[in-house]
Amino acid sequence: MDLSVSVHATIPVLHVDGDIDMATAPELAAAIESHSGGHHSPLLIDLTGCPFLDSGGLNVLLQAVRQMDGQSWLGVIGPSHNLRRVLEIVGLTSDPRFRLLDDLSWLCA
């Protein structure tokens, strides 16, 4: 997995390229922690380049959402149909601190 970071409209975006699995999940967790703004602002994770997410990666996302306060949220951009389904099954999509986004176009509006 390769991680890169950009900022769009003051919101950090973590771009994931490759699988998020037990071996790479700690790297994602560290990136989330360092770019979350103390959990008081939104954070986006671009999964358009992520073909696979195992339980380790899913746990990282669940923990990140749990740590968000009422003013912040975690957005996932462009997950594949299969990844989207997994996020729905575990209940992330019903949490108001979690958002599924198709792309970054809403930031430019």
Protein Blocks (a to p, Z undefined) as FASTA:
>chain_A
ZZddddeehiacdddedjddfklmmmmmmmmmmmnnnopaccdddfklpcbdcfklmmmm
mmmmmmpcfkbccddehiafklmmmmmmnommmpmkbccdfblmlmmZZ
